[in-house]
Amino acid sequence: MSLPIIIIIICLAGFIQGMTGFGFGLIAMPLLLFLMNLKEAAALTVLLNLIVCGMTFFSIRGHYSLRQGLGLVVGACLGVPLGIYALVELDQQLLLRVLGAVMLAFSANELSPVAKSRIQDLCRYLCRKASHPTQSNSAGKDCWLDPFCNFVQVILGRARRIHLSPRLGLPIGLISGGLSGAFSMGGPPVVAFTYSQPWSKEQIVAVLQVVFGLSALLRLVCLGSAGLMGGPLLVTGLWSVVPLIAAIFLGQKCFTRIPQPLLREVTFVFLGVMGLKYLFFP
């Protein structure tokens, strides 16, 4: 593992989290996978996520109400053990493909039509590259990923922004907990739910930190019990703490200065591109 690069990735994710109230796992997890395996990346992300959620919630704690997001919290706590079981027992390549599908599906729900078109173009390119590495052997051959690539086109073409009923808090929290336990990426369903509610931006961020923080604490206990929190990861986490805190503070200072729609679009474009990467090249 390259410690300086890991710290840079952690700081980038912390900066995004400080600005938006979410995104730490979305940014950190796919980038850390270039440097470590899925289980190590999940363990390191959950360890640092506790710090991220604690700092973010403290800065906005006055806007939190216990009744808001209660179903999300309960569902997330129930779903985390299921995700941990999948992380420990299932094949890593299969989990990476599932991770890619989840990332792509949630980005498709949030992206503008222009961004969706760009990702569709990238999908077609990856399909050709995966099946025909060289131009000389590509003539007259069908792409073995064509059916899957067509499925991706359908997802991107038909996805629309959705409005979620408050009654869906518990099942959405359950899905989020499962994704958190397996990938440390339970944010997308919870973010989609909270932004569909008539809450202020500050209330949304506060609820997100409670859901993410409690699920992260439970994940930390489960991962420790499964033997996934080794000494080297703890050392890496300790080296990352101070830079991470600084990045979060900087992100919070930029909270009101950067247009949130632009930041949201960039975040979900990144999510979609990385989703394609893990679908085609896990």
Backbone as CSV, one residue per row, in Angstrom:
resi,resn,N_x,N_y,N_z,CA_x,CA_y,CA_z,C_x,C_y,C_z
1,MET,0.839,-1.200,0.000,0.000,0.000,0.000,0.873,1.247,0.000
2,SER,0.526,2.233,-0.799,1.252,3.492,-0.848,0.552,4.481,0.087
3,LEU,1.148,4.730,1.247,0.505,5.556,2.271,0.205,6.975,1.806
4,PRO,1.144,7.691,1.139,0.815,9.064,0.707,-0.394,9.127,-0.236
5,ILE,-0.481,8.181,-1.161,-1.613,8.190,-2.097,-2.911,7.885,-1.355
6,ILE,-2.852,6.948,-0.405,-4.039,6.629,0.387,-4.515,7.860,1.152
7,ILE,-3.587,8.602,1.737,-3.949,9.801,2.496,-4.567,10.855,1.580
8,ILE,-4.044,10.994,0.368,-4.617,11.946,-0.592,-6.055,11.555,-0.928
9,ILE,-6.288,10.265,-1.152,-7.645,9.796,-1.452,-8.579,10.071,-0.278
10,ILE,-8.116,9.785,0.929,-8.927,10.011,2.131,-9.251,11.493,2.282
11,CYS,-8.274,12.364,2.011,-8.501,13.804,2.125,-9.503,14.295,1.082
12,LEU,-9.409,13.794,-0.136,-10.367,14.173,-1.175,-11.778,13.775,-0.765
13,ALA,-11.926,12.546,-0.271,-13.242,12.083,0.168,-13.754,12.897,1.350
14,GLY,-12.870,13.241,2.282,-13.264,14.056,3.423,-13.677,15.458,3.019
15,PHE,-12.999,16.023,2.033,-13.354,17.358,1.533,-14.754,17.353,0.929
16,ILE,-15.053,16.335,0.112,-16.392,16.214,-0.480,-17.444,16.038,0.607
17,GLN,-17.126,15.208,1.598,-18.055,14.991,2.706,-18.329,16.287,3.464
18,GLY,-17.280,17.072,3.683,-17.452,18.329,4.401,-18.335,19.310,3.659
19,MET,-18.298,19.283,2.337,-19.105,20.210,1.540,-20.545,19.763,1.396
20,THR,-20.768,18.453,1.300,-22.096,17.964,0.928,-22.824,17.233,2.045
21,GLY,-22.102,16.757,3.055,-22.711,15.942,4.087,-22.753,14.464,3.734
22,PHE,-22.320,14.097,2.546,-22.222,12.696,2.136,-21.112,12.588,1.110
23,GLY,-20.796,11.353,0.718,-19.835,11.151,-0.355,-18.505,10.574,0.078
24,PHE,-18.260,10.424,1.394,-16.959,9.899,1.811,-16.731,8.499,1.255
25,GLY,-17.682,7.593,1.497,-17.526,6.238,0.984,-17.598,6.170,-0.532
26,LEU,-18.454,7.023,-1.138,-18.592,7.029,-2.599,-17.279,7.364,-3.287
27,ILE,-16.534,8.296,-2.708,-15.267,8.710,-3.310,-14.125,7.804,-2.887
28,ALA,-14.037,7.515,-1.582,-12.883,6.783,-1.058,-12.863,5.325,-1.526
29,MET,-14.014,4.667,-1.473,-14.039,3.220,-1.721,-13.553,2.843,-3.124
30,PRO,-14.100,3.405,-4.205,-13.631,2.976,-5.531,-12.179,3.329,-5.804
31,LEU,-11.692,4.446,-5.232,-10.295,4.823,-5.458,-9.336,3.965,-4.639
32,LEU,-9.714,3.628,-3.413,-8.858,2.775,-2.590,-8.703,1.378,-3.187
33,LEU,-9.684,0.953,-3.982,-9.608,-0.377,-4.583,-8.476,-0.498,-5.597
34,PHE,-7.920,0.628,-6.035,-6.748,0.569,-6.904,-5.489,0.197,-6.109
35,LEU,-5.549,0.346,-4.780,-4.368,0.170,-3.945,-4.473,-0.999,-2.969
36,MET,-5.667,-1.519,-2.744,-5.857,-2.612,-1.789,-7.063,-3.430,-2.204
37,ASN,-7.254,-4.576,-1.561,-8.390,-5.406,-1.922,-9.681,-4.878,-1.298
38,LEU,-10.784,-5.507,-1.659,-12.097,-5.009,-1.257,-12.271,-5.010,0.257
39,LYS,-11.834,-6.069,0.924,-12.015,-6.167,2.369,-11.184,-5.115,3.103
40,GLU,-9.959,-4.887,2.668,-9.119,-3.867,3.299,-9.701,-2.471,3.087
41,ALA,-10.153,-2.197,1.859,-10.721,-0.884,1.571,-11.976,-0.636,2.400
42,ALA,-12.823,-1.664,2.534,-14.047,-1.517,3.332,-13.720,-1.263,4.792
43,ALA,-12.732,-1.976,5.326,-12.370,-1.810,6.735,-11.788,-0.425,7.006
44,LEU,-10.888,0.044,6.131,-10.290,1.365,6.333,-11.333,2.474,6.204
45,THR,-12.227,2.325,5.250,-13.260,3.342,5.042,-14.181,3.451,6.243
46,VAL,-14.590,2.331,6.801,-15.513,2.381,7.938,-14.823,2.940,9.169
47,LEU,-13.544,2.654,9.333,-12.799,3.189,10.477,-12.767,4.714,10.448
48,LEU,-12.473,5.276,9.288,-12.379,6.729,9.166,-13.744,7.392,9.056
49,ASN,-14.732,6.639,8.624,-16.065,7.206,8.461,-16.659,7.662,9.787
50,LEU,-16.271,7.009,10.880,-16.740,7.430,12.197,-16.289,8.850,12.506
51,ILE,-15.042,9.165,12.186,-14.524,10.515,12.400,-15.256,11.508,11.519
52,VAL,-15.451,11.135,10.266,-16.123,12.007,9.312,-17.532,12.353,9.791
53,CYS,-18.291,11.343,10.169,-19.677,11.570,10.591,-19.738,12.373,11.883
54,GLY,-18.847,12.066,12.808,-18.842,12.794,14.071,-18.570,14.268,13.894
55,MET,-17.576,14.588,13.071,-17.248,16.000,12.842,-18.362,16.728,12.115
56,THR,-18.901,16.092,11.090,-19.951,16.741,10.306,-21.202,16.957,11.143
57,PHE,-21.573,15.955,11.939,-22.769,16.095,12.776,-22.583,17.170,13.840
58,PHE,-21.410,17.254,14.434,-21.167,18.248,15.486,-21.368,19.670,14.969
59,SER,-20.988,19.900,13.718,-21.092,21.254,13.159,-22.534,21.636,12.832
60,ILE,-23.442,20.646,12.805,-24.810,20.934,12.364,-25.841,20.270,13.291
61,ARG,-25.418,19.911,14.506,-26.231,19.128,15.430,-27.532,19.821,15.831
62,GLY,-27.579,21.138,15.814,-28.776,21.859,16.222,-29.961,21.661,15.292
63,HIS,-29.722,21.123,14.101,-30.798,20.940,13.117,-31.379,19.527,13.130
64,TYR,-30.872,18.668,14.039,-31.333,17.275,14.033,-32.533,17.087,14.953
65,SER,-33.511,16.330,14.486,-34.666,15.930,15.279,-34.711,14.410,15.323
66,LEU,-34.948,13.845,16.503,-34.919,12.400,16.680,-35.944,11.692,15.797
67,ARG,-37.068,12.333,15.542,-38.130,11.696,14.765,-37.782,11.618,13.275
68,GLN,-36.930,12.524,12.820,-36.569,12.513,11.408,-35.589,11.372,11.124
69,GLY,-35.904,10.564,10.161,-34.991,9.504,9.750,-34.916,8.322,10.688
70,LEU,-35.877,8.165,11.617,-35.821,7.047,12.560,-35.886,5.710,11.827
71,GLY,-36.758,5.613,10.823,-36.843,4.376,10.045,-35.547,4.060,9.332
72,LEU,-34.874,5.088,8.830,-33.588,4.876,8.169,-32.568,4.277,9.125
73,VAL,-32.518,4.818,10.337,-31.542,4.354,11.329,-31.789,2.888,11.688
74,VAL,-33.042,2.552,11.980,-33.381,1.175,12.351,-33.062,0.221,11.198
75,GLY,-33.472,0.584,9.986,-33.213,-0.277,8.838,-31.735,-0.470,8.575
76,ALA,-30.943,0.606,8.681,-29.500,0.512,8.439,-28.843,-0.427,9.443
77,CYS,-29.239,-0.336,10.702,-28.653,-1.202,11.731,-29.006,-2.668,11.493
78,LEU,-30.168,-2.937,10.941,-30.551,-4.314,10.632,-29.833,-4.843,9.386
79,GLY,-29.537,-3.951,8.446,-28.939,-4.382,7.190,-27.439,-4.580,7.233
80,VAL,-26.740,-3.899,8.146,-25.278,-3.973,8.198,-24.762,-5.405,8.371
81,PRO,-25.292,-6.199,9.304,-24.766,-7.576,9.440,-24.905,-8.408,8.172
82,LEU,-25.960,-8.179,7.410,-26.136,-8.916,6.154,-25.029,-8.555,5.164
83,GLY,-24.700,-7.259,5.077,-23.629,-6.835,4.185,-22.273,-7.363,4.616
84,ILE,-22.012,-7.384,5.929,-20.752,-7.928,6.440,-20.627,-9.410,6.084
85,TYR,-21.723,-10.143,6.201,-21.705,-11.564,5.840,-21.330,-11.746,4.363
86,ALA,-21.915,-10.918,3.491,-21.599,-11.010,2.065,-20.136,-10.695,1.812
87,LEU,-19.600,-9.687,2.507,-18.205,-9.294,2.326,-17.259,-10.432,2.710
88,VAL,-17.571,-11.126,3.785,-16.688,-12.177,4.286,-16.805,-13.464,3.476
89,GLU,-18.028,-13.815,3.051,-18.283,-15.139,2.492,-18.276,-15.208,0.966
90,LEU,-18.633,-14.120,0.269,-18.824,-14.191,-1.181,-17.540,-13.860,-1.936
91,ASP,-17.493,-14.273,-3.202,-16.332,-14.044,-4.069,-16.132,-12.550,-4.319
92,GLN,-14.866,-12.092,-4.252,-14.582,-10.666,-4.371,-14.930,-10.135,-5.757
93,GLN,-14.653,-10.886,-6.820,-14.964,-10.411,-8.160,-16.469,-10.229,-8.350
94,LEU,-17.248,-11.150,-7.813,-18.703,-11.028,-7.877,-19.160,-9.783,-7.122
95,LEU,-18.597,-9.556,-5.940,-18.984,-8.385,-5.150,-18.620,-7.089,-5.868
96,LEU,-17.471,-7.065,-6.560,-17.072,-5.867,-7.292,-18.042,-5.576,-8.433
97,ARG,-18.513,-6.636,-9.109,-19.496,-6.423,-10.175,-20.819,-5.904,-9.601
98,VAL,-21.226,-6.440,-8.454,-22.426,-5.936,-7.793,-22.232,-4.480,-7.387
99,LEU,-21.054,-4.170,-6.855,-20.743,-2.792,-6.487,-20.848,-1.875,-7.696
100,GLY,-20.296,-2.309,-8.830,-20.375,-1.499,-10.044,-21.804,-1.271,-10.488
101,ALA,-22.629,-2.314,-10.399,-24.034,-2.178,-10.788,-24.766,-1.201,-9.876
102,VAL,-24.483,-1.260,-8.574,-25.117,-0.341,-7.619,-24.702,1.099,-7.899
103,MET,-23.410,1.317,-8.131,-22.916,2.658,-8.410,-23.553,3.221,-9.675
104,LEU,-23.647,2.389,-10.711,-24.218,2.846,-11.973,-25.704,3.158,-11.825
105,ALA,-26.432,2.298,-11.106,-27.867,2.494,-10.954,-28.184,3.795,-10.232
106,PHE,-27.450,4.084,-9.164,-27.736,5.298,-8.413,-27.262,6.553,-9.144
107,SER,-26.173,6.449,-9.881,-25.745,7.619,-10.657,-26.746,7.904,-11.770
108,ALA,-27.315,6.844,-12.368,-28.288,7.030,-13.445,-29.517,7.781,-12.969
109,ASN,-29.875,7.605,-11.699,-31.049,8.278,-11.154,-30.801,9.762,-10.924
110,GLU,-29.534,10.170,-10.811,-29.225,11.536,-10.424,-28.667,12.400,-11.550
111,LEU,-28.174,11.780,-12.626,-27.445,12.533,-13.630,-28.368,13.283,-14.584
112,SER,-27.821,14.343,-15.170,-28.528,15.079,-16.211,-28.481,14.283,-17.510
113,PRO,-29.361,14.590,-18.479,-29.352,13.856,-19.755,-28.007,13.911,-20.474
114,VAL,-27.318,15.050,-20.424,-26.020,15.173,-21.100,-25.002,14.225,-20.476
115,ALA,-24.956,14.190,-19.142,-24.003,13.323,-18.467,-24.316,11.855,-18.740
116,LYS,-25.606,11.497,-18.754,-25.982,10.117,-19.064,-25.513,9.718,-20.457
117,SER,-25.635,10.639,-21.423,-25.209,10.351,-22.781,-23.704,10.083,-22.834
118,ARG,-22.925,10.859,-22.082,-21.472,10.660,-22.071,-21.107,9.294,-21.482
119,ILE,-21.803,8.896,-20.418,-21.506,7.599,-19.812,-21.942,6.463,-20.724
120,GLN,-23.029,6.654,-21.463,-23.438,5.643,-22.438,-22.367,5.457,-23.504
121,ASP,-21.777,6.557,-23.972,-20.684,6.469,-24.950,-19.503,5.705,-24.358
122,LEU,-19.179,6.010,-23.091,-18.067,5.326,-22.434,-18.360,3.844,-22.277
123,CYS,-19.605,3.515,-21.991,-19.998,2.113,-21.849,-19.758,1.353,-23.153
124,ARG,-20.164,1.950,-24.280,-19.959,1.287,-25.572,-18.469,1.102,-25.855
125,TYR,-17.657,2.094,-25.506,-16.212,1.993,-25.718,-15.609,0.866,-24.880
126,LEU,-16.012,0.776,-23.603,-15.489,-0.269,-22.734,-15.905,-1.650,-23.215
127,CYS,-17.118,-1.735,-23.744,-17.590,-3.016,-24.275,-16.702,-3.473,-25.428
128,ARG,-16.415,-2.558,-26.352,-15.555,-2.908,-27.486,-14.150,-3.269,-27.024
129,LYS,-13.628,-2.504,-26.064,-12.258,-2.729,-25.606,-12.127,-4.043,-24.844
130,ALA,-13.148,-4.382,-24.052,-13.092,-5.621,-23.275,-13.143,-6.844,-24.170
131,SER,-13.890,-6.751,-25.272,-14.078,-7.924,-26.131,-13.086,-7.987,-27.287
132,HIS,-12.596,-6.821,-27.740,-11.687,-6.758,-28.886,-10.485,-5.896,-28.510
133,PRO,-9.508,-6.449,-27.807,-8.366,-5.656,-27.366,-7.591,-5.006,-28.492
134,THR,-7.580,-5.659,-29.667,-6.847,-5.095,-30.792,-7.784,-4.920,-31.959
135,GLN,-7.470,-3.946,-32.784,-8.333,-3.652,-33.930,-8.297,-4.766,-34.962
136,SER,-7.175,-5.477,-35.012,-7.009,-6.468,-36.069,-7.956,-7.657,-35.909
137,ASN,-8.338,-8.001,-34.658,-9.184,-9.167,-34.489,-10.625,-8.797,-34.205
138,SER,-10.984,-7.528,-34.473,-12.331,-7.087,-34.116,-13.320,-7.218,-35.260
139,ALA,-12.829,-7.349,-36.485,-13.739,-7.362,-37.626,-14.572,-8.633,-37.632
140,GLY,-15.860,-8.438,-37.819,-16.769,-9.562,-37.986,-17.125,-10.309,-36.733
141,LYS,-16.695,-9.840,-35.572,-16.993,-10.529,-34.327,-17.988,-9.735,-33.507
142,ASP,-18.899,-10.443,-32.865,-19.847,-9.792,-31.966,-19.211,-9.610,-30.602
143,CYS,-19.613,-8.542,-29.948,-19.113,-8.271,-28.610,-19.817,-9.186,-27.610
144,TRP,-19.061,-9.976,-26.852,-19.683,-10.893,-25.893,-20.372,-10.155,-24.762
145,LEU,-20.090,-8.852,-24.616,-20.732,-8.059,-23.574,-21.894,-7.236,-24.116
146,ASP,-22.244,-7.445,-25.386,-23.327,-6.646,-25.978,-24.632,-6.700,-25.178
147,PRO,-25.119,-7.887,-24.777,-26.373,-7.896,-24.008,-26.271,-7.103,-22.718
148,PHE,-25.137,-7.251,-22.020,-24.956,-6.516,-20.772,-24.844,-5.020,-21.030
149,CYS,-24.112,-4.662,-22.086,-23.966,-3.250,-22.432,-25.320,-2.642,-22.794
150,ASN,-26.142,-3.399,-23.497,-27.478,-2.909,-23.838,-28.327,-2.696,-22.586
151,PHE,-28.149,-3.573,-21.604,-28.864,-3.414,-20.335,-28.466,-2.109,-19.649
152,VAL,-27.170,-1.790,-19.692,-26.701,-0.529,-19.110,-27.331,0.655,-19.831
153,GLN,-27.419,0.563,-21.158,-28.040,1.644,-21.923,-29.493,1.858,-21.488
154,VAL,-30.192,0.762,-21.228,-31.583,0.868,-20.795,-31.674,1.553,-19.440
155,ILE,-30.782,1.171,-18.512,-30.783,1.794,-17.176,-30.586,3.299,-17.292
156,LEU,-29.600,3.699,-18.072,-29.299,5.124,-18.203,-30.389,5.852,-18.974
157,GLY,-30.977,5.172,-19.942,-31.977,5.843,-20.760,-33.307,6.046,-20.076
158,ARG,-33.669,5.139,-19.164,-34.985,5.185,-18.551,-35.000,5.772,-17.148
159,ALA,-33.826,5.925,-16.531,-33.797,6.396,-15.152,-34.338,7.817,-15.056
160,ARG,-35.135,8.052,-14.049,-35.682,9.372,-13.761,-35.548,9.648,-12.273
161,ARG,-35.494,10.905,-11.906,-35.495,11.255,-10.486,-36.793,10.790,-9.854
162,ILE,-36.699,10.227,-8.653,-37.858,9.668,-8.006,-38.165,10.411,-6.714
163,HIS,-39.428,10.363,-6.307,-39.875,10.951,-5.055,-40.326,9.811,-4.157
164,LEU,-39.708,9.693,-2.994,-39.900,8.550,-2.127,-40.799,8.909,-0.953
165,SER,-41.752,8.033,-0.662,-42.657,8.232,0.453,-41.911,8.106,1.776
166,PRO,-42.291,8.893,2.794,-41.664,8.748,4.115,-41.803,7.341,4.685
167,ARG,-42.825,6.595,4.271,-43.025,5.243,4.772,-41.943,4.270,4.311
168,LEU,-41.158,4.667,3.311,-40.115,3.789,2.785,-38.802,3.893,3.550
169,GLY,-38.789,4.660,4.633,-37.557,4.851,5.383,-36.926,3.559,5.867
170,LEU,-37.738,2.654,6.425,-37.200,1.402,6.962,-36.596,0.510,5.880
171,PRO,-37.315,0.202,4.779,-36.691,-0.654,3.751,-35.491,-0.001,3.074
172,ILE,-35.535,1.311,2.889,-34.386,1.980,2.283,-33.192,1.938,3.232
173,GLY,-33.451,2.106,4.529,-32.378,1.966,5.510,-31.791,0.564,5.504
174,LEU,-32.641,-0.457,5.308,-32.168,-1.835,5.245,-31.238,-2.040,4.048
175,ILE,-31.623,-1.506,2.896,-30.772,-1.592,1.700,-29.455,-0.860,1.936
176,SER,-29.544,0.331,2.521,-28.348,1.115,2.798,-27.410,0.379,3.745
177,GLY,-27.971,-0.242,4.784,-27.140,-0.986,5.723,-26.429,-2.152,5.062
178,GLY,-27.131,-2.853,4.171,-26.496,-3.951,3.456,-25.345,-3.485,2.583
179,LEU,-25.558,-2.371,1.857,-24.491,-1.816,1.018,-23.345,-1.291,1.864
180,SER,-23.658,-0.722,3.015,-22.617,-0.222,3.912,-21.765,-1.367,4.448
181,GLY,-22.422,-2.448,4.870,-21.683,-3.569,5.406,-20.767,-4.210,4.390
182,ALA,-21.214,-4.305,3.137,-20.425,-4.975,2.104,-19.390,-4.060,1.468
183,PHE,-19.763,-2.781,1.231,-18.914,-1.906,0.423,-18.554,-0.579,1.085
184,SER,-19.095,-0.300,2.281,-18.962,1.029,2.901,-19.527,2.104,1.976
185,MET,-20.570,1.775,1.228,-21.164,2.700,0.260,-22.685,2.685,0.383
186,GLY,-23.183,2.867,1.600,-24.621,2.866,1.809,-25.282,4.197,1.571
187,GLY,-24.510,5.189,1.126,-25.041,6.532,0.993,-26.112,6.758,-0.062
188,PRO,-25.956,6.231,-1.292,-26.896,6.594,-2.357,-28.374,6.406,-2.036
189,PRO,-28.825,5.240,-1.513,-30.268,5.135,-1.238,-30.740,6.093,-0.163
190,VAL,-29.909,6.327,0.867,-30.298,7.241,1.942,-30.323,8.677,1.438
191,VAL,-29.355,9.044,0.611,-29.321,10.395,0.043,-30.548,10.628,-0.837
192,ALA,-30.874,9.625,-1.678,-32.051,9.750,-2.535,-33.313,9.933,-1.699
193,PHE,-33.419,9.204,-0.588,-34.603,9.305,0.275,-34.679,10.673,0.960
194,THR,-33.570,11.103,1.570,-33.607,12.360,2.330,-33.865,13.564,1.435
195,TYR,-33.305,13.556,0.228,-33.519,14.686,-0.673,-34.927,14.679,-1.270
196,SER,-35.671,13.587,-1.066,-37.059,13.550,-1.509,-38.019,14.064,-0.434
197,GLN,-37.489,14.333,0.767,-38.330,14.779,1.868,-38.341,16.310,1.956
198,PRO,-39.393,16.882,2.560,-39.482,18.352,2.690,-38.643,18.876,3.843
199,TRP,-37.353,18.557,3.831,-36.443,18.982,4.890,-35.479,20.024,4.339
200,SER,-34.939,20.842,5.242,-33.927,21.811,4.839,-32.602,21.097,4.568
201,LYS,-31.678,21.806,3.913,-30.376,21.217,3.616,-29.656,20.810,4.903
202,GLU,-29.776,21.638,5.935,-29.117,21.343,7.206,-29.732,20.118,7.886
203,GLN,-31.058,19.994,7.815,-31.714,18.823,8.392,-31.320,17.546,7.666
204,ILE,-31.220,17.633,6.357,-30.809,16.470,5.558,-29.418,16.007,5.965
205,VAL,-28.484,16.945,6.057,-27.106,16.602,6.408,-27.046,15.993,7.804
206,ALA,-27.817,16.542,8.745,-27.817,16.014,10.109,-28.335,14.581,10.151
207,VAL,-29.431,14.313,9.460,-29.979,12.954,9.427,-28.987,11.988,8.791
208,LEU,-28.346,12.405,7.726,-27.376,11.538,7.058,-26.243,11.146,8.001
209,GLN,-25.775,12.086,8.807,-24.655,11.775,9.701,-25.057,10.780,10.776
210,VAL,-26.282,10.880,11.272,-26.743,9.930,12.284,-26.826,8.522,11.684
211,VAL,-27.424,8.420,10.496,-27.550,7.116,9.843,-26.172,6.531,9.542
212,PHE,-25.304,7.335,8.921,-23.982,6.842,8.545,-23.130,6.524,9.771
213,GLY,-23.221,7.374,10.790,-22.388,7.184,11.977,-22.747,5.923,12.744
214,LEU,-24.046,5.699,12.982,-24.461,4.507,13.719,-24.176,3.231,12.929
215,SER,-24.416,3.274,11.627,-24.120,2.085,10.822,-22.615,1.834,10.764
216,ALA,-21.813,2.902,10.746,-20.361,2.733,10.745,-19.880,2.116,12.051
217,LEU,-20.462,2.538,13.164,-20.083,1.960,14.460,-20.401,0.465,14.495
218,LEU,-21.567,0.099,13.988,-21.946,-1.312,13.956,-21.044,-2.098,13.010
219,ARG,-20.709,-1.497,11.865,-19.808,-2.160,10.925,-18.433,-2.386,11.542
220,LEU,-17.967,-1.411,12.303,-16.655,-1.530,12.928,-16.622,-2.718,13.888
221,VAL,-17.695,-2.878,14.658,-17.781,-4.014,15.584,-17.811,-5.330,14.812
222,CYS,-18.620,-5.395,13.766,-18.741,-6.627,12.977,-17.444,-6.968,12.262
223,LEU,-16.785,-5.980,11.672,-15.533,-6.227,10.964,-14.436,-6.673,11.920
224,GLY,-14.414,-6.078,13.115,-13.447,-6.501,14.118,-13.683,-7.944,14.539
225,SER,-14.948,-8.314,14.702,-15.279,-9.692,15.076,-14.903,-10.677,13.980
226,ALA,-14.965,-10.206,12.706,-14.616,-11.069,11.575,-13.119,-11.098,11.296
227,GLY,-12.330,-10.366,12.085,-10.883,-10.366,11.922,-10.364,-9.551,10.762
228,LEU,-11.134,-8.527,10.325,-10.732,-7.726,9.167,-10.062,-6.409,9.550
229,MET,-9.923,-6.141,10.851,-9.289,-4.886,11.285,-7.880,-5.184,11.777
230,GLY,-6.973,-5.432,10.832,-5.598,-5.784,11.179,-4.762,-4.586,11.589
231,GLY,-3.574,-4.871,12.141,-2.676,-3.821,12.603,-2.265,-2.837,11.531
232,PRO,-1.840,-3.284,10.330,-1.441,-2.332,9.278,-2.551,-1.353,8.897
233,LEU,-3.795,-1.828,8.872,-4.901,-0.930,8.545,-5.105,0.119,9.632
234,LEU,-4.956,-0.290,10.876,-5.095,0.659,11.983,-4.005,1.726,11.918
235,VAL,-2.785,1.316,11.587,-1.691,2.285,11.451,-1.978,3.264,10.316
236,THR,-2.440,2.746,9.187,-2.797,3.604,8.050,-3.903,4.573,8.444
237,GLY,-4.900,4.083,9.182,-5.965,4.955,9.646,-5.467,6.060,10.552
238,LEU,-4.546,5.741,11.454,-4.010,6.751,12.370,-3.241,7.831,11.613
239,TRP,-2.458,7.437,10.611,-1.718,8.409,9.807,-2.664,9.320,9.016
240,SER,-3.861,8.841,8.738,-4.800,9.601,7.912,-5.681,10.553,8.711
241,VAL,-5.711,10.412,10.034,-6.687,11.151,10.846,-6.515,12.662,10.737
242,VAL,-5.299,13.156,10.980,-5.077,14.613,10.996,-5.329,15.237,9.615
243,PRO,-4.764,14.688,8.518,-5.100,15.239,7.195,-6.588,15.185,6.893
244,LEU,-7.262,14.110,7.324,-8.699,13.979,7.093,-9.477,15.079,7.807
245,ILE,-9.133,15.346,9.062,-9.809,16.407,9.821,-9.642,17.756,9.130
246,ALA,-8.422,18.031,8.650,-8.180,19.289,7.945,-9.006,19.381,6.668
247,ALA,-9.110,18.278,5.940,-9.888,18.269,4.694,-11.373,18.496,4.967
248,ILE,-11.879,17.906,6.039,-13.289,18.104,6.392,-13.562,19.557,6.742
249,PHE,-12.686,20.163,7.536,-12.849,21.574,7.889,-12.851,22.453,6.642
250,LEU,-11.954,22.161,5.711,-11.889,22.939,4.477,-13.166,22.773,3.669
251,GLY,-13.674,21.557,3.601,-14.923,21.314,2.890,-16.089,22.052,3.520
252,GLN,-16.131,22.083,4.852,-17.202,22.798,5.547,-17.140,24.298,5.292
253,LYS,-15.930,24.829,5.150,-15.791,26.254,4.832,-16.332,26.563,3.440
254,CYS,-16.253,25.591,2.536,-16.736,25.777,1.166,-18.202,25.378,1.012
255,PHE,-18.854,25.019,2.123,-20.221,24.474,2.098,-21.190,25.386,1.356
256,THR,-21.075,26.687,1.574,-22.023,27.627,0.964,-21.462,28.328,-0.267
257,ARG,-20.224,28.054,-0.632,-19.580,28.799,-1.718,-19.620,28.082,-3.058
258,ILE,-19.735,26.762,-3.048,-19.736,25.994,-4.291,-21.164,25.596,-4.609
259,PRO,-21.637,25.837,-5.837,-23.010,25.463,-6.193,-23.258,23.974,-5.973
260,GLN,-24.239,23.653,-5.140,-24.515,22.268,-4.808,-24.945,21.429,-6.024
261,PRO,-25.767,21.977,-6.965,-26.122,21.158,-8.140,-24.903,20.743,-8.955
262,LEU,-23.939,21.660,-9.122,-22.729,21.324,-9.873,-21.930,20.245,-9.161
263,LEU,-21.760,20.405,-7.863,-20.995,19.429,-7.092,-21.665,18.068,-7.118
264,ARG,-22.982,18.070,-7.024,-23.736,16.825,-7.053,-23.574,16.125,-8.399
265,GLU,-23.637,16.903,-9.478,-23.487,16.334,-10.818,-22.110,15.707,-10.993
266,VAL,-21.064,16.411,-10.561,-19.701,15.897,-10.693,-19.541,14.611,-9.884
267,THR,-20.094,14.599,-8.669,-19.984,13.425,-7.807,-20.614,12.197,-8.455
268,PHE,-21.803,12.365,-9.053,-22.494,11.214,-9.610,-21.956,10.830,-10.988
269,VAL,-21.335,11.761,-11.711,-20.610,11.382,-12.929,-19.449,10.457,-12.559
270,PHE,-18.699,10.854,-11.540,-17.600,10.016,-11.051,-18.119,8.645,-10.635
271,LEU,-19.242,8.623,-9.935,-19.823,7.373,-9.478,-20.189,6.474,-10.659
272,GLY,-20.780,7.055,-11.702,-21.158,6.277,-12.875,-19.961,5.716,-13.615
273,VAL,-18.917,6.528,-13.790,-17.713,6.073,-14.497,-17.039,4.933,-13.732
274,MET,-16.907,5.079,-12.408,-16.292,4.021,-11.622,-17.171,2.770,-11.596
275,GLY,-18.492,2.961,-11.646,-19.384,1.815,-11.723,-19.146,1.002,-12.972
276,LEU,-18.972,1.685,-14.105,-18.665,0.980,-15.358,-17.343,0.234,-15.258
277,LYS,-16.384,0.853,-14.598,-15.071,0.219,-14.458,-15.184,-1.114,-13.727
278,TYR,-15.919,-1.143,-12.624,-16.012,-2.362,-11.835,-16.969,-3.383,-12.454
279,LEU,-17.873,-2.945,-13.297,-18.714,-3.894,-14.032,-17.929,-4.641,-15.085
280,PHE,-17.099,-3.919,-15.844,-16.382,-4.501,-16.963,-15.016,-5.047,-16.573
281,PHE,-14.323,-4.405,-15.632,-12.964,-4.795,-15.278,-12.829,-4.874,-13.765
282,PRO,-13.494,-5.855,-13.089,-13.437,-5.951,-11.631,-12.056,-6.374,-11.140
